[in-house]
Amino acid sequence: MIRITHQREKCIGCNLCVEVAKNRWRMSRKDGKSTLVGGVDKKGFFSVLVGDDEWKENKYAADHCPVKIIKMEQV
């Protein structure tokens, strides 16, 4: 399992995460920031547990996020 964590408040809305991992990320029409699909908010940090099959595309999103607000860890 993988835990993906996203600090949404600092998102600049570049859309990279949505482009590379369409099943896990969406852009909000309200504020133009990305939303972690299935993410649960805990003090401004959204996190979700996903299967290992989502590692590659989400790791790419995390590594290339211009504001470095996506973190991933094996659990």
PDB file with SEQRES, HELIX, SHEET and CRYST1 records, atoms N, CA, C and O in Angstrom:
SEQRES   1 A   75  MET ILE ARG ILE THR HIS GLN ARG GLU LYS CYS ILE GLY          
SEQRES   2 A   75  CYS ASN LEU CYS VAL GLU VAL ALA LYS ASN ARG TRP ARG          
SEQRES   3 A   75  MET SER ARG LYS ASP GLY LYS SER THR LEU VAL GLY GLY          
SEQRES   4 A   75  VAL ASP LYS LYS GLY PHE PHE SER VAL LEU VAL GLY ASP          
SEQRES   5 A   75  ASP GLU TRP LYS GLU ASN LYS TYR ALA ALA ASP HIS CYS          
SEQRES   6 A   75  PRO VAL LYS ILE ILE LYS MET GLU GLN VAL                      
HELIX    1 AA1 ARG A    8  LYS A   10  5                                   3    
HELIX    2 AA2 LEU A   16  VAL A   20  1                                   5    
HELIX    3 AA3 ASP A   52  GLU A   54  5                                   3    
HELIX    4 AA4 TRP A   55  HIS A   64  1                                  10    
SHEET    1 AA1 2 TRP A  25  MET A  27  0                                        
SHEET    2 AA1 2 SER A  34  LEU A  36 -1                                        
SHEET    1 AA2 4 VAL A  40  LYS A  42  0                                        
SHEET    2 AA2 4 PHE A  45  VAL A  50 -1                                        
SHEET    3 AA2 4 ILE A   2  HIS A   6 -1                                        
SHEET    4 AA2 4 ILE A  70  GLN A  74 -1                                        
CRYST1    1.000    1.000    1.000  90.00  90.00  90.00 P 1           1          
ATOM      1  N   MET A   1       0.842  -1.182   0.000  1.00  0.00           N  
ATOM      2  CA  MET A   1       0.000   0.000   0.000  1.00  0.00           C  
ATOM      3  C   MET A   1       0.887   1.246   0.000  1.00  0.00           C  
ATOM      4  O   MET A   1       2.031   1.235   0.456  1.00  0.00           O  
ATOM      5  N   ILE A   2       0.313   2.295  -0.523  1.00  0.00           N  
ATOM      6  CA  ILE A   2       1.008   3.572  -0.624  1.00  0.00           C  
ATOM      7  C   ILE A   2       0.136   4.644   0.020  1.00  0.00           C  
ATOM      8  O   ILE A   2      -1.081   4.656  -0.159  1.00  0.00           O  
ATOM      9  N   ARG A   3       0.765   5.535   0.764  1.00  0.00           N  
ATOM     10  CA  ARG A   3       0.050   6.696   1.289  1.00  0.00           C  
ATOM     11  C   ARG A   3       0.494   7.918   0.472  1.00  0.00           C  
ATOM     12  O   ARG A   3       1.683   8.225   0.383  1.00  0.00           O  
ATOM     13  N   ILE A   4      -0.479   8.598  -0.116  1.00  0.00           N  
ATOM     14  CA  ILE A   4      -0.215   9.841  -0.835  1.00  0.00           C  
ATOM     15  C   ILE A   4      -0.724  10.975   0.050  1.00  0.00           C  
ATOM     16  O   ILE A   4      -1.852  10.930   0.540  1.00  0.00           O  
ATOM     17  N   THR A   5       0.108  11.982   0.248  1.00  0.00           N  
ATOM     18  CA  THR A   5      -0.264  13.138   1.054  1.00  0.00           C  
ATOM     19  C   THR A   5      -0.100  14.396   0.207  1.00  0.00           C  
ATOM     20  O   THR A   5       0.876  14.547  -0.527  1.00  0.00           O  
ATOM     21  N   HIS A   6      -1.076  15.295   0.325  1.00  0.00           N  
ATOM     22  CA  HIS A   6      -1.113  16.508  -0.499  1.00  0.00           C  
ATOM     23  C   HIS A   6      -1.426  17.706   0.387  1.00  0.00           C  
ATOM     24  O   HIS A   6      -2.427  17.708   1.103  1.00  0.00           O  
ATOM     25  N   GLN A   7      -0.576  18.718   0.339  1.00  0.00           N  
ATOM     26  CA  GLN A   7      -0.816  19.950   1.085  1.00  0.00           C  
ATOM     27  C   GLN A   7      -1.535  20.927   0.147  1.00  0.00           C  
ATOM     28  O   GLN A   7      -0.916  21.793  -0.472  1.00  0.00           O  
ATOM     29  N   ARG A   8      -2.827  20.763   0.066  1.00  0.00           N  
ATOM     30  CA  ARG A   8      -3.645  21.427  -0.940  1.00  0.00           C  
ATOM     31  C   ARG A   8      -3.571  22.949  -0.921  1.00  0.00           C  
ATOM     32  O   ARG A   8      -3.582  23.575  -1.981  1.00  0.00           O  
ATOM     33  N   GLU A   9      -3.496  23.547   0.244  1.00  0.00           N  
ATOM     34  CA  GLU A   9      -3.508  25.005   0.364  1.00  0.00           C  
ATOM     35  C   GLU A   9      -2.375  25.662  -0.436  1.00  0.00           C  
ATOM     36  O   GLU A   9      -2.531  26.780  -0.926  1.00  0.00           O  
ATOM     37  N   LYS A  10      -1.244  24.976  -0.568  1.00  0.00           N  
ATOM     38  CA  LYS A  10      -0.089  25.535  -1.269  1.00  0.00           C  
ATOM     39  C   LYS A  10      -0.087  25.237  -2.768  1.00  0.00           C  
ATOM     40  O   LYS A  10       0.837  25.638  -3.475  1.00  0.00           O  
ATOM     41  N   CYS A  11      -1.103  24.543  -3.255  1.00  0.00           N  
ATOM     42  CA  CYS A  11      -1.188  24.197  -4.674  1.00  0.00           C  
ATOM     43  C   CYS A  11      -1.290  25.464  -5.528  1.00  0.00           C  
ATOM     44  O   CYS A  11      -2.005  26.402  -5.177  1.00  0.00           O  
ATOM     45  N   ILE A  12      -0.566  25.480  -6.655  1.00  0.00           N  
ATOM     46  CA  ILE A  12      -0.627  26.618  -7.571  1.00  0.00           C  
ATOM     47  C   ILE A  12      -1.464  26.305  -8.814  1.00  0.00           C  
ATOM     48  O   ILE A  12      -1.599  27.152  -9.697  1.00  0.00           O  
ATOM     49  N   GLY A  13      -2.019  25.109  -8.885  1.00  0.00           N  
ATOM     50  CA  GLY A  13      -2.915  24.747  -9.978  1.00  0.00           C  
ATOM     51  C   GLY A  13      -2.246  24.525 -11.319  1.00  0.00           C  
ATOM     52  O   GLY A  13      -2.827  24.841 -12.357  1.00  0.00           O  
ATOM     53  N   CYS A  14      -1.038  23.987 -11.318  1.00  0.00           N  
ATOM     54  CA  CYS A  14      -0.309  23.777 -12.582  1.00  0.00           C  
ATOM     55  C   CYS A  14      -0.886  22.636 -13.423  1.00  0.00           C  
ATOM     56  O   CYS A  14      -0.646  22.577 -14.629  1.00  0.00           O  
ATOM     57  N   ASN A  15      -1.645  21.727 -12.797  1.00  0.00           N  
ATOM     58  CA  ASN A  15      -2.346  20.630 -13.484  1.00  0.00           C  
ATOM     59  C   ASN A  15      -1.465  19.427 -13.829  1.00  0.00           C  
ATOM     60  O   ASN A  15      -1.959  18.489 -14.453  1.00  0.00           O  
ATOM     61  N   LEU A  16      -0.216  19.414 -13.461  1.00  0.00           N  
ATOM     62  CA  LEU A  16       0.674  18.299 -13.802  1.00  0.00           C  
ATOM     63  C   LEU A  16       0.179  16.992 -13.203  1.00  0.00           C  
ATOM     64  O   LEU A  16       0.153  15.973 -13.892  1.00  0.00           O  
ATOM     65  N   CYS A  17      -0.212  17.003 -11.941  1.00  0.00           N  
ATOM     66  CA  CYS A  17      -0.660  15.768 -11.284  1.00  0.00           C  
ATOM     67  C   CYS A  17      -1.888  15.191 -11.978  1.00  0.00           C  
ATOM     68  O   CYS A  17      -2.019  13.973 -12.103  1.00  0.00           O  
ATOM     69  N   VAL A  18      -2.778  16.051 -12.425  1.00  0.00           N  
ATOM     70  CA  VAL A  18      -3.981  15.600 -13.129  1.00  0.00           C  
ATOM     71  C   VAL A  18      -3.608  14.970 -14.465  1.00  0.00           C  
ATOM     72  O   VAL A  18      -4.184  13.955 -14.856  1.00  0.00           O  
ATOM     73  N   GLU A  19      -2.661  15.558 -15.154  1.00  0.00           N  
ATOM     74  CA  GLU A  19      -2.243  15.049 -16.461  1.00  0.00           C  
ATOM     75  C   GLU A  19      -1.605  13.661 -16.370  1.00  0.00           C  
ATOM     76  O   GLU A  19      -1.823  12.823 -17.244  1.00  0.00           O  
ATOM     77  N   VAL A  20      -0.823  13.414 -15.325  1.00  0.00           N  
ATOM     78  CA  VAL A  20      -0.102  12.135 -15.248  1.00  0.00           C  
ATOM     79  C   VAL A  20      -0.826  11.055 -14.453  1.00  0.00           C  
ATOM     80  O   VAL A  20      -0.544   9.869 -14.625  1.00  0.00           O  
ATOM     81  N   ALA A  21      -1.758  11.450 -13.582  1.00  0.00           N  
ATOM     82  CA  ALA A  21      -2.493  10.469 -12.763  1.00  0.00           C  
ATOM     83  C   ALA A  21      -3.972  10.851 -12.718  1.00  0.00           C  
ATOM     84  O   ALA A  21      -4.497  11.234 -11.673  1.00  0.00           O  
ATOM     85  N   LYS A  22      -4.619  10.741 -13.852  1.00  0.00           N  
ATOM     86  CA  LYS A  22      -6.008  11.189 -14.017  1.00  0.00           C  
ATOM     87  C   LYS A  22      -6.995  10.518 -13.061  1.00  0.00           C  
ATOM     88  O   LYS A  22      -8.006  11.122 -12.701  1.00  0.00           O  
ATOM     89  N   ASN A  23      -6.724   9.305 -12.652  1.00  0.00           N  
ATOM     90  CA  ASN A  23      -7.655   8.594 -11.763  1.00  0.00           C  
ATOM     91  C   ASN A  23      -7.550   9.038 -10.307  1.00  0.00           C  
ATOM     92  O   ASN A  23      -8.451   8.762  -9.514  1.00  0.00           O  
ATOM     93  N   ARG A  24      -6.465   9.720  -9.943  1.00  0.00           N  
ATOM     94  CA  ARG A  24      -6.240  10.078  -8.548  1.00  0.00           C  
ATOM     95  C   ARG A  24      -6.356  11.582  -8.287  1.00  0.00           C  
ATOM     96  O   ARG A  24      -6.500  11.988  -7.134  1.00  0.00           O  
ATOM     97  N   TRP A  25      -6.297  12.413  -9.324  1.00  0.00           N  
ATOM     98  CA  TRP A  25      -6.301  13.869  -9.158  1.00  0.00           C  
ATOM     99  C   TRP A  25      -7.356  14.534 -10.025  1.00  0.00           C  
ATOM    100  O   TRP A  25      -7.641  14.082 -11.134  1.00  0.00           O  
ATOM    101  N   ARG A  26      -7.928  15.606  -9.509  1.00  0.00           N  
ATOM    102  CA  ARG A  26      -8.898  16.430 -10.233  1.00  0.00           C  
ATOM    103  C   ARG A  26      -8.599  17.901  -9.953  1.00  0.00           C  
ATOM    104  O   ARG A  26      -8.049  18.241  -8.905  1.00  0.00           O  
ATOM    105  N   MET A  27      -8.961  18.760 -10.885  1.00  0.00           N  
ATOM    106  CA  MET A  27      -8.849  20.194 -10.657  1.00  0.00           C  
ATOM    107  C   MET A  27     -10.187  20.712 -10.154  1.00  0.00           C  
ATOM    108  O   MET A  27     -11.238  20.366 -10.694  1.00  0.00           O  
ATOM    109  N   SER A  28     -10.146  21.536  -9.124  1.00  0.00           N  
ATOM    110  CA  SER A  28     -11.358  22.115  -8.554  1.00  0.00           C  
ATOM    111  C   SER A  28     -11.826  23.281  -9.405  1.00  0.00           C  
ATOM    112  O   SER A  28     -11.033  24.148  -9.771  1.00  0.00           O  
ATOM    113  N   ARG A  29     -13.097  23.303  -9.716  1.00  0.00           N  
ATOM    114  CA  ARG A  29     -13.661  24.435 -10.453  1.00  0.00           C  
ATOM    115  C   ARG A  29     -13.832  25.648  -9.553  1.00  0.00           C  
ATOM    116  O   ARG A  29     -13.917  26.777 -10.035  1.00  0.00           O  
ATOM    117  N   LYS A  30     -13.881  25.417  -8.254  1.00  0.00           N  
ATOM    118  CA  LYS A  30     -14.081  26.514  -7.308  1.00  0.00           C  
ATOM    119  C   LYS A  30     -12.847  27.397  -7.155  1.00  0.00           C  
ATOM    120  O   LYS A  30     -12.940  28.624  -7.199  1.00  0.00           O  
ATOM    121  N   ASP A  31     -11.679  26.755  -6.974  1.00  0.00           N  
ATOM    122  CA  ASP A  31     -10.479  27.559  -6.714  1.00  0.00           C  
ATOM    123  C   ASP A  31      -9.294  27.253  -7.632  1.00  0.00           C  
ATOM    124  O   ASP A  31      -8.233  27.857  -7.479  1.00  0.00           O  
ATOM    125  N   GLY A  32      -9.454  26.330  -8.579  1.00  0.00           N  
ATOM    126  CA  GLY A  32      -8.391  26.036  -9.534  1.00  0.00           C  
ATOM    127  C   GLY A  32      -7.230  25.233  -8.981  1.00  0.00           C  
ATOM    128  O   GLY A  32      -6.184  25.142  -9.623  1.00  0.00           O  
ATOM    129  N   LYS A  33      -7.393  24.653  -7.810  1.00  0.00           N  
ATOM    130  CA  LYS A  33      -6.338  23.836  -7.210  1.00  0.00           C  
ATOM    131  C   LYS A  33      -6.640  22.365  -7.421  1.00  0.00           C  
ATOM    132  O   LYS A  33      -7.789  21.980  -7.636  1.00  0.00           O  
ATOM    133  N   SER A  34      -5.599  21.547  -7.357  1.00  0.00           N  
ATOM    134  CA  SER A  34      -5.815  20.114  -7.529  1.00  0.00           C  
ATOM    135  C   SER A  34      -6.392  19.509  -6.258  1.00  0.00           C  
ATOM    136  O   SER A  34      -6.147  19.983  -5.149  1.00  0.00           O  
ATOM    137  N   THR A  35      -7.161  18.455  -6.455  1.00  0.00           N  
ATOM    138  CA  THR A  35      -7.803  17.739  -5.366  1.00  0.00           C  
ATOM    139  C   THR A  35      -7.397  16.274  -5.438  1.00  0.00           C  
ATOM    140  O   THR A  35      -7.479  15.656  -6.499  1.00  0.00           O  
ATOM    141  N   LEU A  36      -6.965  15.725  -4.327  1.00  0.00           N  
ATOM    142  CA  LEU A  36      -6.591  14.323  -4.233  1.00  0.00           C  
ATOM    143  C   LEU A  36      -7.875  13.507  -4.082  1.00  0.00           C  
ATOM    144  O   LEU A  36      -8.542  13.574  -3.050  1.00  0.00           O  
ATOM    145  N   VAL A  37      -8.214  12.738  -5.114  1.00  0.00           N  
ATOM    146  CA  VAL A  37      -9.447  11.954  -5.113  1.00  0.00           C  
ATOM    147  C   VAL A  37      -9.388  10.914  -3.996  1.00  0.00           C  
ATOM    148  O   VAL A  37      -8.461  10.106  -3.939  1.00  0.00           O  
ATOM    149  N   GLY A  38     -10.372  10.941  -3.120  1.00  0.00           N  
ATOM    150  CA  GLY A  38     -10.426  10.025  -1.983  1.00  0.00           C  
ATOM    151  C   GLY A  38      -9.663  10.517  -0.769  1.00  0.00           C  
ATOM    152  O   GLY A  38      -9.657   9.857   0.270  1.00  0.00           O  
ATOM    153  N   GLY A  39      -9.021  11.667  -0.888  1.00  0.00           N  
ATOM    154  CA  GLY A  39      -8.213  12.206   0.201  1.00  0.00           C  
ATOM    155  C   GLY A  39      -9.050  12.677   1.377  1.00  0.00           C  
ATOM    156  O   GLY A  39     -10.130  13.241   1.202  1.00  0.00           O  
ATOM    157  N   VAL A  40      -8.542  12.440   2.570  1.00  0.00           N  
ATOM    158  CA  VAL A  40      -9.197  12.857   3.803  1.00  0.00           C  
ATOM    159  C   VAL A  40      -8.361  13.986   4.413  1.00  0.00           C  
ATOM    160  O   VAL A  40      -7.148  13.856   4.573  1.00  0.00           O  
ATOM    161  N   ASP A  41      -9.027  15.094   4.751  1.00  0.00           N  
ATOM    162  CA  ASP A  41      -8.353  16.276   5.285  1.00  0.00           C  
ATOM    163  C   ASP A  41      -8.034  16.119   6.765  1.00  0.00           C  
ATOM    164  O   ASP A  41      -8.894  15.756   7.568  1.00  0.00           O  
ATOM    165  N   LYS A  42      -6.785  16.398   7.108  1.00  0.00           N  
ATOM    166  CA  LYS A  42      -6.361  16.433   8.501  1.00  0.00           C  
ATOM    167  C   LYS A  42      -5.431  17.628   8.656  1.00  0.00           C  
ATOM    168  O   LYS A  42      -4.242  17.555   8.347  1.00  0.00           O  
ATOM    169  N   LYS A  43      -5.998  18.736   9.145  1.00  0.00           N  
ATOM    170  CA  LYS A  43      -5.243  19.967   9.370  1.00  0.00           C  
ATOM    171  C   LYS A  43      -4.555  20.480   8.112  1.00  0.00           C  
ATOM    172  O   LYS A  43      -3.392  20.882   8.156  1.00  0.00           O  
ATOM    173  N   GLY A  44      -5.268  20.467   6.996  1.00  0.00           N  
ATOM    174  CA  GLY A  44      -4.731  21.002   5.755  1.00  0.00           C  
ATOM    175  C   GLY A  44      -3.931  20.024   4.906  1.00  0.00           C  
ATOM    176  O   GLY A  44      -3.501  20.365   3.804  1.00  0.00           O  
ATOM    177  N   PHE A  45      -3.732  18.825   5.406  1.00  0.00           N  
ATOM    178  CA  PHE A  45      -3.036  17.787   4.649  1.00  0.00           C  
ATOM    179  C   PHE A  45      -4.056  16.719   4.276  1.00  0.00           C  
ATOM    180  O   PHE A  45      -4.723  16.150   5.141  1.00  0.00           O  
ATOM    181  N   PHE A  46      -4.167  16.457   2.988  1.00  0.00           N  
ATOM    182  CA  PHE A  46      -5.099  15.436   2.508  1.00  0.00           C  
ATOM    183  C   PHE A  46      -4.294  14.176   2.243  1.00  0.00           C  
ATOM    184  O   PHE A  46      -3.228  14.239   1.632  1.00  0.00           O  
ATOM    185  N   SER A  47      -4.795  13.022   2.700  1.00  0.00           N  
ATOM    186  CA  SER A  47      -4.073  11.775   2.454  1.00  0.00           C  
ATOM    187  C   SER A  47      -5.039  10.659   2.112  1.00  0.00           C  
ATOM    188  O   SER A  47      -6.211  10.675   2.489  1.00  0.00           O  
ATOM    189  N   VAL A  48      -4.505   9.686   1.381  1.00  0.00           N  
ATOM    190  CA  VAL A  48      -5.283   8.532   0.957  1.00  0.00           C  
ATOM    191  C   VAL A  48      -4.339   7.341   0.835  1.00  0.00           C  
ATOM    192  O   VAL A  48      -3.173   7.493   0.469  1.00  0.00           O  
ATOM    193  N   LEU A  49      -4.852   6.162   1.144  1.00  0.00           N  
ATOM    194  CA  LEU A  49      -4.102   4.921   0.939  1.00  0.00           C  
ATOM    195  C   LEU A  49      -4.547   4.317  -0.386  1.00  0.00           C  
ATOM    196  O   LEU A  49      -5.744   4.208  -0.654  1.00  0.00           O  
ATOM    197  N   VAL A  50      -3.584   3.927  -1.212  1.00  0.00           N  
ATOM    198  CA  VAL A  50      -3.883   3.348  -2.523  1.00  0.00           C  
ATOM    199  C   VAL A  50      -3.028   2.108  -2.738  1.00  0.00           C  
ATOM    200  O   VAL A  50      -2.084   1.852  -1.990  1.00  0.00           O  
ATOM    201  N   GLY A  51      -3.368   1.352  -3.756  1.00  0.00           N  
ATOM    202  CA  GLY A  51      -2.613   0.150  -4.095  1.00  0.00           C  
ATOM    203  C   GLY A  51      -1.280   0.467  -4.750  1.00  0.00           C  
ATOM    204  O   GLY A  51      -1.065   1.568  -5.258  1.00  0.00           O  
ATOM    205  N   ASP A  52      -0.396  -0.509  -4.730  1.00  0.00           N  
ATOM    206  CA  ASP A  52       0.937  -0.344  -5.313  1.00  0.00           C  
ATOM    207  C   ASP A  52       0.895  -0.053  -6.809  1.00  0.00           C  
ATOM    208  O   ASP A  52       1.853   0.492  -7.358  1.00  0.00           O  
ATOM    209  N   ASP A  53      -0.191  -0.404  -7.467  1.00  0.00           N  
ATOM    210  CA  ASP A  53      -0.299  -0.178  -8.901  1.00  0.00           C  
ATOM    211  C   ASP A  53      -0.357   1.310  -9.268  1.00  0.00           C  
ATOM    212  O   ASP A  53      -0.196   1.660 -10.437  1.00  0.00           O  
ATOM    213  N   GLU A  54      -0.584   2.181  -8.292  1.00  0.00           N  
ATOM    214  CA  GLU A  54      -0.643   3.621  -8.556  1.00  0.00           C  
ATOM    215  C   GLU A  54       0.686   4.331  -8.294  1.00  0.00           C  
ATOM    216  O   GLU A  54       0.772   5.554  -8.404  1.00  0.00           O  
ATOM    217  N   TRP A  55       1.718   3.564  -7.947  1.00  0.00           N  
ATOM    218  CA  TRP A  55       3.007   4.163  -7.578  1.00  0.00           C  
ATOM    219  C   TRP A  55       3.613   4.983  -8.707  1.00  0.00           C  
ATOM    220  O   TRP A  55       3.959   6.145  -8.494  1.00  0.00           O  
ATOM    221  N   LYS A  56       3.751   4.425  -9.880  1.00  0.00           N  
ATOM    222  CA  LYS A  56       4.525   5.045 -10.953  1.00  0.00           C  
ATOM    223  C   LYS A  56       4.027   6.441 -11.315  1.00  0.00           C  
ATOM    224  O   LYS A  56       4.802   7.398 -11.300  1.00  0.00           O  
ATOM    225  N   GLU A  57       2.738   6.565 -11.639  1.00  0.00           N  
ATOM    226  CA  GLU A  57       2.236   7.867 -12.088  1.00  0.00           C  
ATOM    227  C   GLU A  57       2.191   8.896 -10.954  1.00  0.00           C  
ATOM    228  O   GLU A  57       2.450  10.077 -11.183  1.00  0.00           O  
ATOM    229  N   ASN A  58       1.866   8.457  -9.737  1.00  0.00           N  
ATOM    230  CA  ASN A  58       1.823   9.405  -8.629  1.00  0.00           C  
ATOM    231  C   ASN A  58       3.219   9.801  -8.162  1.00  0.00           C  
ATOM    232  O   ASN A  58       3.419  10.925  -7.700  1.00  0.00           O  
ATOM    233  N   LYS A  59       4.180   8.902  -8.276  1.00  0.00           N  
ATOM    234  CA  LYS A  59       5.571   9.239  -7.958  1.00  0.00           C  
ATOM    235  C   LYS A  59       6.082  10.283  -8.930  1.00  0.00           C  
ATOM    236  O   LYS A  59       6.798  11.204  -8.538  1.00  0.00           O  
ATOM    237  N   TYR A  60       5.718  10.143 -10.198  1.00  0.00           N  
ATOM    238  CA  TYR A  60       6.102  11.143 -11.197  1.00  0.00           C  
ATOM    239  C   TYR A  60       5.493  12.500 -10.830  1.00  0.00           C  
ATOM    240  O   TYR A  60       6.177  13.522 -10.884  1.00  0.00           O  
ATOM    241  N   ALA A  61       4.216  12.508 -10.460  1.00  0.00           N  
ATOM    242  CA  ALA A  61       3.547  13.753 -10.065  1.00  0.00           C  
ATOM    243  C   ALA A  61       4.238  14.378  -8.855  1.00  0.00           C  
ATOM    244  O   ALA A  61       4.456  15.589  -8.821  1.00  0.00           O  
ATOM    245  N   ALA A  62       4.582  13.559  -7.868  1.00  0.00           N  
ATOM    246  CA  ALA A  62       5.244  14.066  -6.661  1.00  0.00           C  
ATOM    247  C   ALA A  62       6.625  14.632  -6.985  1.00  0.00           C  
ATOM    248  O   ALA A  62       6.984  15.708  -6.509  1.00  0.00           O  
ATOM    249  N   ASP A  63       7.390  13.917  -7.786  1.00  0.00           N  
ATOM    250  CA  ASP A  63       8.750  14.347  -8.120  1.00  0.00           C  
ATOM    251  C   ASP A  63       8.773  15.613  -8.967  1.00  0.00           C  
ATOM    252  O   ASP A  63       9.726  16.388  -8.887  1.00  0.00           O  
ATOM    253  N   HIS A  64       7.743  15.835  -9.776  1.00  0.00           N  
ATOM    254  CA  HIS A  64       7.735  16.969 -10.696  1.00  0.00           C  
ATOM    255  C   HIS A  64       6.805  18.111 -10.292  1.00  0.00           C  
ATOM    256  O   HIS A  64       6.664  19.090 -11.025  1.00  0.00           O  
ATOM    257  N   CYS A  65       6.180  17.986  -9.140  1.00  0.00           N  
ATOM    258  CA  CYS A  65       5.327  19.068  -8.630  1.00  0.00           C  
ATOM    259  C   CYS A  65       6.208  20.305  -8.406  1.00  0.00           C  
ATOM    260  O   CYS A  65       7.186  20.225  -7.663  1.00  0.00           O  
ATOM    261  N   PRO A  66       5.886  21.439  -9.028  1.00  0.00           N  
ATOM    262  CA  PRO A  66       6.759  22.612  -8.909  1.00  0.00           C  
ATOM    263  C   PRO A  66       6.833  23.194  -7.492  1.00  0.00           C  
ATOM    264  O   PRO A  66       7.805  23.873  -7.162  1.00  0.00           O  
ATOM    265  N   VAL A  67       5.840  22.943  -6.663  1.00  0.00           N  
ATOM    266  CA  VAL A  67       5.879  23.458  -5.292  1.00  0.00           C  
ATOM    267  C   VAL A  67       6.116  22.354  -4.256  1.00  0.00           C  
ATOM    268  O   VAL A  67       6.072  22.614  -3.054  1.00  0.00           O  
ATOM    269  N   LYS A  68       6.367  21.131  -4.714  1.00  0.00           N  
ATOM    270  CA  LYS A  68       6.757  19.993  -3.865  1.00  0.00           C  
ATOM    271  C   LYS A  68       5.793  19.757  -2.705  1.00  0.00           C  
ATOM    272  O   LYS A  68       6.217  19.654  -1.554  1.00  0.00           O  
ATOM    273  N   ILE A  69       4.488  19.670  -3.009  1.00  0.00           N  
ATOM    274  CA  ILE A  69       3.487  19.499  -1.963  1.00  0.00           C  
ATOM    275  C   ILE A  69       2.835  18.122  -1.980  1.00  0.00           C  
ATOM    276  O   ILE A  69       1.872  17.878  -1.253  1.00  0.00           O  
ATOM    277  N   ILE A  70       3.359  17.224  -2.810  1.00  0.00           N  
ATOM    278  CA  ILE A  70       2.855  15.844  -2.870  1.00  0.00           C  
ATOM    279  C   ILE A  70       3.932  14.931  -2.305  1.00  0.00           C  
ATOM    280  O   ILE A  70       5.072  14.942  -2.769  1.00  0.00           O  
ATOM    281  N   LYS A  71       3.570  14.151  -1.314  1.00  0.00           N  
ATOM    282  CA  LYS A  71       4.519  13.206  -0.692  1.00  0.00           C  
ATOM    283  C   LYS A  71       3.946  11.802  -0.816  1.00  0.00           C  
ATOM    284  O   LYS A  71       2.732  11.601  -0.793  1.00  0.00           O  
ATOM    285  N   MET A  72       4.849  10.838  -0.946  1.00  0.00           N  
ATOM    286  CA  MET A  72       4.443   9.437  -1.053  1.00  0.00           C  
ATOM    287  C   MET A  72       5.302   8.582  -0.150  1.00  0.00           C  
ATOM    288  O   MET A  72       6.490   8.844   0.039  1.00  0.00           O  
ATOM    289  N   GLU A  73       4.673   7.542   0.414  1.00  0.00           N  
ATOM    290  CA  GLU A  73       5.415   6.602   1.232  1.00  0.00           C  
ATOM    291  C   GLU A  73       4.779   5.229   1.168  1.00  0.00           C  
ATOM    292  O   GLU A  73       3.561   5.102   1.051  1.00  0.00           O  
ATOM    293  N   GLN A  74       5.603   4.210   1.246  1.00  0.00           N  
ATOM    294  CA  GLN A  74       5.126   2.839   1.320  1.00  0.00           C  
ATOM    295  C   GLN A  74       4.683   2.575   2.753  1.00  0.00           C  
ATOM    296  O   GLN A  74       5.383   2.931   3.701  1.00  0.00           O  
ATOM    297  N   VAL A  75       3.514   1.950   2.907  1.00  0.00           N  
ATOM    298  CA  VAL A  75       3.029   1.613   4.259  1.00  0.00           C  
ATOM    299  C   VAL A  75       2.685   0.149   4.338  1.00  0.00           C  
ATOM    300  O   VAL A  75       2.260  -0.329   5.390  1.00  0.00           O  
TER     301      VAL A  75                                                      
END                                                                             
